[in-house]
Each structure stands twice: as C-alpha cells, then as structure tokens.
C-alpha cells in the first residue's frame, strides 16, 4: 500500500475533532507540528466510529490515504496533540471535566468522539469546550468562532 501523500492525524478532545497532516518520516520540528486541515465528513465518520468502538472521546488516530481510500493505521489512547491549536488548554479543560464526572460517579464518556445532539453540541458524556477556549481556538485557526460551534 503506497500512501497518496502525508499522514492524516485526527485528534479527538471531548467530541471536538482536529486534523493535522504530517509527512513521514519526520525530519524537522516543523514536520512534527504538521499542517492543520479541516476534517472531512468521511474522516469524521471514521473517527466517530473508532471512538464508539473503543468507548472513548479522547484519542488520536492515524489515517493513510492510498489510491484515494482511507486506512486507519493506528489509534492512540493519548496522542501527542502536536499541531492542534491550544491543545494544552483544551486537554486541561477536558481532563478537569472528566474528573468532575468521575467525582459524580458518571461515566467518563457515554459515547464516542464527535457524537452530537440535535443542536450540534457534544452528546452523552463528552466534555463541552468552554467559550474562552473556543475564542482562543478561533483566533489560532483565524476563523470566525461560529465555524467552531
């Protein structure tokens, strides 16, 4: 199987999906940071199904495109999140919310990553990213905040 181009890293943080393209093998720090990309509906569906299969909403996965078809080649329970805008803040909020759910004896994640309710908010036990983090993320991506809701 020959890849069509760079690897597609997809990271899920409490129902939010982030995409980063990276070349392999890595040669420089910039190679490791990669280039953000908008996760396509097809890749989002694959990520949601992987999250549901493992019952998690915090993970990273590697997808290689070959002959135009996506292949999941790795799923990590806790990836590097390198290249995800404001990853430390988003992860801290997610972990704090997970601790709060644990203290209330609620499941860490009731559904997989990317599951949403009728209003488009993370469903089940997924953490909801706060407004300040959404603003920082919109700034980092240079997009209107409405694109992230």
NORPEJO-V257447 format. One record per helix or strand of 3 or more residues. SS is the DSSP state (H for helix, E for strand). FROM is the first residue (numbers start at 1). TO is the last residue. If there is no record, write none. Layout:
ss = {SS & SS}
from = {FROM & FROM}
to = {TO & TO}
This chain:
ss = {E & E & H & E & H & E & E & H & H & H}
from = {7 & 16 & 29 & 35 & 41 & 58 & 69 & 87 & 131 & 145}
to = {13 & 22 & 33 & 37 & 54 & 66 & 76 & 103 & 141 & 148}
